Amino acid sequence: MKNSIKKAAIAATMVSGLGIGLAQADTFQAILNIIQPIGVLQDTQMDLGDIVASAGDDCTMTTGGARSGDACFGTSAGTLGVLDVTGTQGSLFTITLGSSTAVDNANGLSFTPTLLNNGEGATDLTGVTLQAGHELTLGGTLVVDNATLAATFTATDVDYDVEVAYQ
């Protein structure tokens, strides 16, 4: 009887050991693409030139820095803003420009930027393909909202926002 119990115990151990032998482990791989963070840096600061502080007047700067409007003083061209977009080449991204208002700028001026090389006059674009050395060229329209306040500043600036994001 003792032999029978020993044989049964050995058989049970072998059967359970065989069950463990049926398990398997392996290593698998997932594929992925590394995308560089998208960014935007100012290469050339925009200069709208001399502005006449007259309420309601505006000055618009377009291709080549050409300026027009009653608030533009003189005939000299302005300097277009140039921004560099960095990220993963070939990826699609969006560009969104944000206007400033007289509330944003305590100088009595408001400004609406526009894209010049990625859609003449556009303030936002989708489906732009990021290329090596991708530059955005910007102009825009400045409006004198408060002539008295604007006249108190001899040299000033206006804020505007540029957002770039992958699609």
C-alpha positions in Angstrom: 0.0 0.0 0.0 2.9 2.3 0.8 4.3 1.8 -2.7 0.9 2.6 -4.2 0.7 5.9 -2.3 4.2 6.8 -3.3 3.6 5.9 -6.9 0.4 8.0 -6.9 2.2 11.0 -5.3 5.0 10.7 -7.9 2.5 10.4 -10.8 0.6 13.5 -9.5 3.8 15.5 -9.2 4.8 14.5 -12.8 1.4 15.4 -14.2 1.4 18.8 -12.5 5.0 19.4 -13.7 3.9 18.5 -17.2 1.2 21.2 -17.0 3.8 23.8 -16.2 5.8 22.7 -19.2 2.8 23.8 -21.5 3.3 27.5 -20.6 5.3 29.7 -22.9 6.8 33.2 -22.7 8.1 35.4 -25.5 9.1 39.0 -26.2 7.2 41.0 -28.8 7.7 44.5 -30.3 5.5 47.5 -30.9 6.4 49.9 -33.6 6.2 53.7 -33.2 7.4 57.0 -34.8 9.1 59.6 -32.7 7.7 63.1 -33.4 9.7 66.1 -32.5 7.7 68.7 -30.5 6.4 71.5 -32.7 7.6 75.0 -31.9 7.7 78.5 -33.2 10.5 81.1 -32.8 10.8 84.7 -33.9 13.5 85.1 -36.5 12.7 88.7 -37.5 10.6 91.1 -35.4 7.8 92.9 -37.3 8.1 96.6 -37.6 5.0 98.5 -38.7 7.0 101.8 -39.1 5.7 105.2 -38.1 2.0 105.5 -37.2 -0.1 108.6 -37.0 -2.2 108.7 -33.8 -5.6 109.4 -35.3 -8.7 107.6 -33.9 -10.2 105.0 -36.2 -7.3 105.1 -38.7 -5.4 102.0 -39.7 -2.2 100.9 -41.3 -1.9 97.6 -43.1 1.4 96.0 -44.0 1.4 93.4 -46.8 3.9 91.6 -49.1 7.3 93.2 -49.2 6.5 95.4 -46.2 4.3 97.7 -48.3 2.1 99.8 -46.0 -1.2 101.5 -46.8 -3.8 103.3 -44.8 -4.4 106.7 -43.2 -2.4 105.8 -40.0 0.7 105.0 -42.0 3.1 107.9 -41.8 5.6 108.3 -44.6 6.3 106.1 -47.6 8.9 103.8 -46.3 8.1 100.1 -46.1 7.8 98.2 -42.8 9.6 95.0 -41.9 7.6 91.8 -42.1 7.7 89.4 -39.2 9.4 86.1 -39.9 8.8 83.1 -37.6 10.5 79.7 -37.8 8.4 76.6 -37.3 10.3 73.6 -36.0 9.2 70.0 -35.6 9.0 66.7 -37.6 9.3 67.3 -41.4 6.5 66.1 -43.5 3.9 66.3 -40.6 0.7 68.3 -41.1 0.1 71.2 -38.8 -2.2 74.2 -38.2 -1.4 77.8 -37.8 -3.7 80.1 -35.8 -3.0 83.8 -35.4 -4.6 85.8 -32.5 -5.5 89.5 -32.7 -4.8 91.9 -30.0 -7.2 94.6 -28.9 -6.9 98.0 -27.2 -7.7 96.2 -24.0 -4.7 93.8 -24.5 -2.5 96.7 -25.4 -2.6 99.6 -22.9 -1.4 101.9 -25.7 -4.7 102.5 -27.5 -3.9 100.3 -30.4 -5.1 97.0 -31.7 -3.5 94.7 -34.2 -4.6 91.8 -36.4 -1.7 89.8 -37.9 -2.0 88.0 -41.2 0.0 85.3 -42.9 1.7 86.3 -46.2 3.5 83.2 -47.4 1.2 80.5 -46.3 -2.1 82.0 -47.5 -2.3 85.7 -48.4 -4.2 87.5 -45.7 -5.3 84.4 -43.7 -5.4 84.3 -39.9 -5.5 80.5 -39.7 -4.7 77.6 -41.9 -4.9 73.8 -41.6 -3.1 71.1 -43.4 0.2 72.9 -43.8 3.1 70.4 -44.4 6.1 71.1 -42.2 9.3 71.5 -44.3 12.9 72.0 -43.4 13.5 75.6 -42.5 9.8 76.3 -42.5 9.2 80.1 -42.1 6.0 82.0 -41.6 6.0 85.6 -43.0 3.6 87.9 -41.3 2.1 91.3 -41.9 -1.2 92.7 -40.6 -3.4 95.7 -39.8 -2.9 98.1 -36.9 -5.9 100.2 -35.8 -5.7 103.3 -33.7 -8.5 102.8 -31.2 -7.6 105.7 -28.8 -5.7 108.5 -30.4 -5.0 110.3 -27.1 -3.6 107.3 -25.4 -1.6 106.2 -28.5 -0.1 109.7 -28.8 1.4 109.5 -25.3 3.7 106.6 -26.4 6.6 107.6 -28.7 7.8 104.1 -29.3 5.5 101.2 -28.5 4.6 97.6 -29.5 1.5 95.5 -29.9 1.1 91.9 -28.9 -0.2 89.1 -31.1 -0.4 85.4 -30.7 0.8 82.6 -33.0 -0.1 79.0 -32.3 1.2 76.1 -34.3 -0.1 72.5 -33.6 0.1 69.2 -35.2 -3.1 67.9 -36.8 
